[in-house]
Amino acid sequence: MDRLLVAEDLARAAILIYANKQDLKDAMDADELTQSLGLQSVRTHPYHVQACCALTGEGLYDGLNWLVAVRAPRVAAASLLTLPSHSN
């Protein structure tokens, strides 16, 4: 994880981690996974750990919605800078 956080190509990346297998009683929940990965110390990237169950699809869209919400302002701002000008 540390190498990913300092990679130049990922400098502006948001981090979405799925805590899958939530249908199993021994699965780590999102908080446990956050602690296990040491994410609470990440200050350079927005991150989210989303509990999910791939079998039922529960939580999958929640994670994607978070990613869109985090990235949308940056994408919108970038697209404004690249809009073609219309000259008559």
N, C-alpha and C positions, 0 to 999 in steps of 0.2 A: 504494500500500500504506500509506503514512504516513497518508493521510486516513482510510482504513478503521480503522486502529488507534486513532485518537483520536475516532472517531464515537461519540457517546453511546449510540446504539442497539446498538452492537456491543461495549460495554464488557466484557461477560462472555462474549464469543464465543470459541470455539476455532477455530483456523485449520487447515483441511485442504487441502493443495494436491496435486493429482495430477500427477506427472511422466509424462505419457502418451507414447505412441509409443516405448516402450522396445524394441519389435521392430525399430526402425530404428537402424542403426549410428552415425549422427550425433546421436542424441537425447541431450540433457543427462540425466545421471543425477540422482538425488535430491540428492546432495551438491553437484553443480555448480549445480543450480537454487537450492538453499538459499543458496549464496554469491552467485549472480547477483541474487537478490531481496533480499539483505542480511538474511535472516531471523535469522542468528546474533545480531544485536543486539536482537531483539525480546525484551523482558522482561515485557511487560504481558499477553500472551496465550499460552496453550499453542498450539504449532503442530507440524505434522508434514508432511513432504513424502514422499508415497508413490509409489514407482515403479510404473507400471502399463502395461498394454497393453489398450486398450479392445476390440481385435479378439478377443482370447482371454479377456478378463475377468481376467487375472492381475493381482493387486494391488488390485483394486477392493474386495473384501470386507475386505482387510487395512486399508485406509484407513477404511472404515466402522466396523470393529471398534475401531480406535484412537479414533475420534470417540465411539462409545458408551462406551468405557472412561473417557474423559476427562470426558464429560458426565454419566454415570450417577450418580456420587456427589452432584453438585449437584442433579440432577433428583430423586433419592431424598430428599434433605434438603428440597427445596422441597415435595415431595408430602406429607411428614410434617407440614409446617406448614399444609397446606390440607385435611387429612383432616377430614371432617365428624364432629362429635361425636354420639354416640348417647345420647340421654337417654331414660329409661324413665318 
